[in-house]
């Protein structure tokens, strides 16, 4: 499956070491003013080589909009776009042609398709997420008119973690450091840990927290189209994601009297005194902030020796080469925001069809 969404849809294409990656956005309403500088800025937040704690691969990641835009506005037609690859070093992967990297897509792709692109992982490479960034940036431009704001940040790297309460932090400071953590002191510790594992030829995982403000009441369906299920599917579809929880998540196992969100009259608006539900109740947004956490595993390709097998099933050892992120979290922050934006826009448009 290479298409995401129901009404607002993104179809992505391309490989890490091919000529380009790109996509087609379908279902975007006409008349939306396209801010190309904003789209490019979002791509810049994801691109490689932006700091010493990311892969040193150098790519400008300049987007080319091919269709669906006239005089700076969407026409309602499909929006086609590409981002050309410029800095492939495919020879770095020659030793992976017949060897499966542990915990990587190599084995499952080979078994499923009988063929795989060993250069950078092909479609399994996180470079595919370029298309998601563009699709998410257009969705965020559309959501702006409804004052819906989406902010993600790195909340944990290894054992270094922020408190699990986004309200305690100034999220406007997230972009002030290379790890994208809103607490500068904790950010320094995270950066130190990432550098430590990088020097050791290893990788490390962590958690990204995302907050969506301004979502109206009523997005989501009560049974099989629950909003939190859609957000979970969107996040679990991101490379290296292993876990998703919203609201209190797995901490919700206490007593009902401790967990329930009490309603009250907030100057003529029904609100809740707490938000343990994470802005979603019975699968439908309730008007409170939606917040969730996404767990990312360490990057599978490490520069230390590992035990594996080759394509013939024979035991072997592997020491990978090439340019890899020691930690995906800093570059994954805009990807989480993009997937959240596309999900919310899609469900917003779905809600409109119910009202028609």
C-alpha angles and dihedrals in degrees: 000000000000099000126084127195140025107242100000099048134182122195114189131197141176141065135254094252099029126101095274147338123228148133152215122244114204130182098034108144117245123256098041110143108232117221102200091184090059092049091050092047089055090051089049089057089057101037122110125251095038096126143002092265095059133068112290092226106130116221128154091205093204111179122224115201108211106178147355095057125099124176090347097307135097115257098199091254122116113288109224122193142166137195113201121225111234110168110045117155099186094168088071087073099049092106090057096058093100102018130084116226111225113257091002130119091253097097099040094046091050093048095045100043104019089231136060139182103239092187104104092329097291109228092000090065117107086235085085087071089075087086091052091053092055092045090048093047091055089047091051090052089053094046091052091076088062093045093243109155127192124196127174128182142175107265100170139022114183106314095339108100144166120229112276094249117091091194090072092065137068099237091191086076094060094101094049094090137039096248093053097233118146093218108073095200093051089043091059090053091048092050090049091053093048090051090049094054091042092057088050091055090246137115136224138207136211147153136289120202120206129196124194115195128190099027109154124233114269109041112137137039125263101236123017099001099057113162094227090050090053092049090048092051090048093052096042088054090065117099114265095010112140104165145029132187132166131201110350089346113182090359089071093089096100131093122311091238089060097044108037117105108229117219124227140169106263101192093308096325122100109236139158128247092220132022104215088137091065094234094300127093125177088355093301128105112251099197097261124112112291111221133172143162129231123201118213123197122222114275108273096221107080129172096230125087118276136181116247144137133252127236089274092057095251120143114253143154125245133201110181125217132196138066116313139161114255086207127014097201102093093052093038094061094082090043091057089049091049094051091047091050094050091048094049093046091048092051091045090056091044089054089054091057089055090055095047 
